[in-house]
């Protein structure tokens, strides 16, 4: 199995499990997994109305892309160590690139370096 196919399967299952686990974690909010296998984009977002203020909110929780043969972790707006979960699921640290880190800092992260800015 190609790395991109393997990583797509891992990310898709991770997102589906995350969505199911966190579906009712916040009153009035819904967690949604967005899986685009064709373009290799994977996101979790949360949306809904805050009961107290009746304000609608829709926010990205985290976002991954598969670029080349690496998983680019583009953002994480949670306090969860999602990258550690991905390692447990079979993606090596060397293939997880923190897209939010400047290129010069990635080599000191202990994680993947990737190519030039993606």
Steps between C-alpha positions, in 0.01 A plus 500: 500500500632846409572740786236746380234228500610373841508849650164589343345193660653583841396867491149415382445248778655733759261779397195272499589373847567855623165618364313216667682542833451878514155522341326605819795636697379862488139599551354645182803421286565226248840359404536429128767304314582627153681242289613582145691194381526628143694813598642360826344754740378387843338725761295496815280795577245594759183696429184606675327761710611612843186474709576799722566749221328330207817569302586258222855373479684281250869436566771266377638279777786355297605450139726252321614476138688216336767663288741269321542212742470708820211597725508876541337600828388850402333612823380374835265720701451241774699403807525142371831344396358376173840438346572243771174322415600489134832337593311236700285437192803432280626828356870544585612827659726559202192512273305753709592859412380795706390740229458786747871494586737706287720285281816579699335382825375165370842336508511564877147371569581129510230447237496500120668775304319479167587693189491875460190677628187314400 
